[in-house]
Amino acid sequence: MTQILMIGCGVIGATIAYELSSIAGVQVTVIDRTSGVQGCTSAALGVMMGCISQKTKGRAWQMRETSIRRYDTLIPELETLCQQTIPYNRQGILMLCRDEQKWQQKQKLAKTRQSQGWELQLWSRATLQERCPHLAVEQCLGAVYSPQDRQVHPKILTECLIKVAQMRGVRFEFGEDVVNLVAGYSGYRVQTQSQEWQADRVIIAAGLG
Ligand SMILES: Cc1cc2nc3c(=O)[nH]c(=O)nc-3n(C[C@H](O)[C@H](O)[C@H](O)COP(=O)(O)OP(=O)(O)OC[C@H]3O[C@@H](n4cnc5c(N)ncnc54)[C@H](O)[C@@H]3O)c2cc1C
């Protein structure tokens, strides 16, 4: 059995643990210095800027594109497994444009996205005013509406990932601060303030830590 040790249990650590938990022959242990989901993940707005981001090629775009597609299957999959609703906004993202250069960039981006099979709508100020009468649009040149981008509740999502990973055998060790990591010929030694762990692989998902 391959022993994998993860340092950090924010959205990144929890997601990796969840994905690894469906692989046979792997024992995953996740260590976090807090009681879990207390880092950046607990502060995030969960806005997922995929189509609306300026990335159009290479790995940065590829990862965003894969993520947009994966979230639409991941959320219902998790909701079924943990019998809980995860707040997930499927209404898209609206970005207001006040800057001429940015407005031009977005017009170019909309064409690129169309060629990539995604949709970005360019709204004039009049359209914006009509569809969103609650917004103060005087300073806006227009807006970009991205119907395929999403927003998720990061904390609830992460808690669900932990819950399901735990059900599948992942161990979570909360309140353990990793203070040292030693790489040896036969694996790794990970030291916390109270104990030492052996692992074949170590994944560092410690965020700013
Ligand atoms: C105010 C705010 C708003 C944001 N809004 C968005 C947004 O809308 N959309 C978006 O995509 N991103 C947003 N982000 C960014 C997003 O929150 C982060 O990119 C994401 O949460 C990082 O997740 P993580 O798992 O890498 O880190 P974290 O959630 O920080 O998790 C790292 C974990 O590692 C643990 N750790 C660190 N060091 C150690 C150690 N030595 N031993 C044990 N445990 C350790 C910490 O306790 C922590 O739990 C926002 C961030 C902030 C602060």
The ligand as a Tripos MOL2 file, in Angstrom:
@<TRIPOS>MOLECULE
LIG
   53    58     1     0     0
SMALL
NO_CHARGES

@<TRIPOS>ATOM
      1 C1        -10.4580   37.2290    0.8430 C.3       1 LIG1
      2 C2        -10.1310   36.1800   -0.1980 C.ar      1 LIG1
      3 C3        -11.0070   35.9910   -1.2660 C.ar      1 LIG1
      4 C4        -10.7120   35.0450   -2.2310 C.ar      1 LIG1
      5 N1        -11.6030   34.8570   -3.2540 N.ar      1 LIG1
      6 C5        -11.3390   33.9410   -4.2100 C.ar      1 LIG1
      7 C6        -12.2530   33.7100   -5.2610 C.ar      1 LIG1
      8 O1        -13.3190   34.3100   -5.3230 O.2       1 LIG1
      9 N2        -11.9450   32.7800   -6.2020 N.ar      1 LIG1
     10 C7        -10.7720   32.0580   -6.1660 C.ar      1 LIG1
     11 O2        -10.5380   31.2160   -7.0370 O.2       1 LIG1
     12 N3         -9.8750   32.2710   -5.1620 N.ar      1 LIG1
     13 C8        -10.1330   33.1760   -4.1910 C.ar      1 LIG1
     14 N4         -9.2380   33.3750   -3.1850 N.ar      1 LIG1
     15 C9         -8.0280   32.5630   -3.1920 C.3       1 LIG1
     16 C10        -8.3450   31.1770   -2.5740 C.3       1 LIG1
     17 O3         -8.8860   31.3590   -1.3000 O.3       1 LIG1
     18 C11        -7.0710   30.3530   -2.4540 C.3       1 LIG1
     19 O4         -6.4010   30.2770   -3.6920 O.3       1 LIG1
     20 C12        -7.3900   28.9370   -1.9970 C.3       1 LIG1
     21 O5         -8.2670   28.9180   -0.8990 O.3       1 LIG1
     22 C13        -6.0860   28.2550   -1.6340 C.3       1 LIG1
     23 O6         -6.4240   27.0010   -1.1060 O.3       1 LIG1
     24 P1         -5.2940   26.1590   -0.4370 P.3       1 LIG1
     25 O7         -5.8900   24.8440   -0.0700 O.co2     1 LIG1
     26 O8         -4.0770   26.1600   -1.3140 O.co2     1 LIG1
     27 O9         -4.8430   27.0080    0.8520 O.3       1 LIG1
     28 P2         -5.5380   27.1810    2.2860 P.3       1 LIG1
     29 O10        -7.0010   27.1940    2.2440 O.co2     1 LIG1
     30 O11        -4.8510   28.3430    2.9260 O.co2     1 LIG1
     31 O12        -5.1000   25.8430    3.0120 O.3       1 LIG1
     32 C14        -3.7820   25.5900    3.4040 C.3       1 LIG1
     33 C15        -3.8460   24.7750    4.6730 C.3       1 LIG1
     34 O13        -2.5240   24.3660    5.0200 O.3       1 LIG1
     35 C16        -2.4090   24.3860    6.4190 C.3       1 LIG1
     36 N5         -1.0010   24.4850    6.7530 N.ar      1 LIG1
     37 C17        -0.1130   25.4290    6.3480 C.ar      1 LIG1
     38 N6          1.1000   25.1690    6.8480 N.ar      1 LIG1
     39 C18         0.9850   24.0350    7.5860 C.ar      1 LIG1
     40 C19         1.9010   23.2620    8.3660 C.ar      1 LIG1
     41 N7          3.1870   23.5960    8.4920 N.pl3     1 LIG1
     42 N8          1.4350   22.1560    9.0100 N.ar      1 LIG1
     43 C20         0.1190   21.7930    8.8950 C.ar      1 LIG1
     44 N9         -0.7780   22.4860    8.1810 N.ar      1 LIG1
     45 C21        -0.3500   23.5960    7.5300 C.ar      1 LIG1
     46 C22        -3.2110   25.6080    6.8420 C.3       1 LIG1
     47 O14        -3.6230   25.5000    8.1990 O.3       1 LIG1
     48 C23        -4.3700   25.5740    5.8600 C.3       1 LIG1
     49 O15        -5.5160   24.9190    6.4040 O.3       1 LIG1
     50 C24        -9.5050   34.2820   -2.1630 C.ar      1 LIG1
     51 C25        -8.6500   34.4710   -1.0670 C.ar      1 LIG1
     52 C26        -8.9480   35.3880   -0.0950 C.ar      1 LIG1
     53 C27        -8.0000   35.5580    1.0740 C.3       1 LIG1
@<TRIPOS>BOND
     1     1     2 1
     2     2     3 ar
     3     2    52 ar
     4     3     4 ar
     5     4     5 ar
     6     4    50 ar
     7     5     6 ar
     8     6     7 ar
     9     6    13 1
    10     7     8 2
    11     7     9 ar
    12     9    10 ar
    13    10    11 2
    14    10    12 ar
    15    12    13 ar
    16    13    14 ar
    17    14    15 1
    18    14    50 ar
    19    15    16 1
    20    16    17 1
    21    16    18 1
    22    18    19 1
    23    18    20 1
    24    20    21 1
    25    20    22 1
    26    22    23 1
    27    23    24 1
    28    24    25 2
    29    24    26 1
    30    24    27 1
    31    27    28 1
    32    28    29 2
    33    28    30 1
    34    28    31 1
    35    31    32 1
    36    32    33 1
    37    33    34 1
    38    33    48 1
    39    34    35 1
    40    35    36 1
    41    35    46 1
    42    36    37 ar
    43    36    45 ar
    44    37    38 ar
    45    38    39 ar
    46    39    40 ar
    47    39    45 ar
    48    40    41 1
    49    40    42 ar
    50    42    43 ar
    51    43    44 ar
    52    44    45 ar
    53    46    47 1
    54    46    48 1
    55    48    49 1
    56    50    51 ar
    57    51    52 ar
    58    52    53 1
@<TRIPOS>SUBSTRUCTURE
     1 LIG1         1 GROUP 0 **** ****
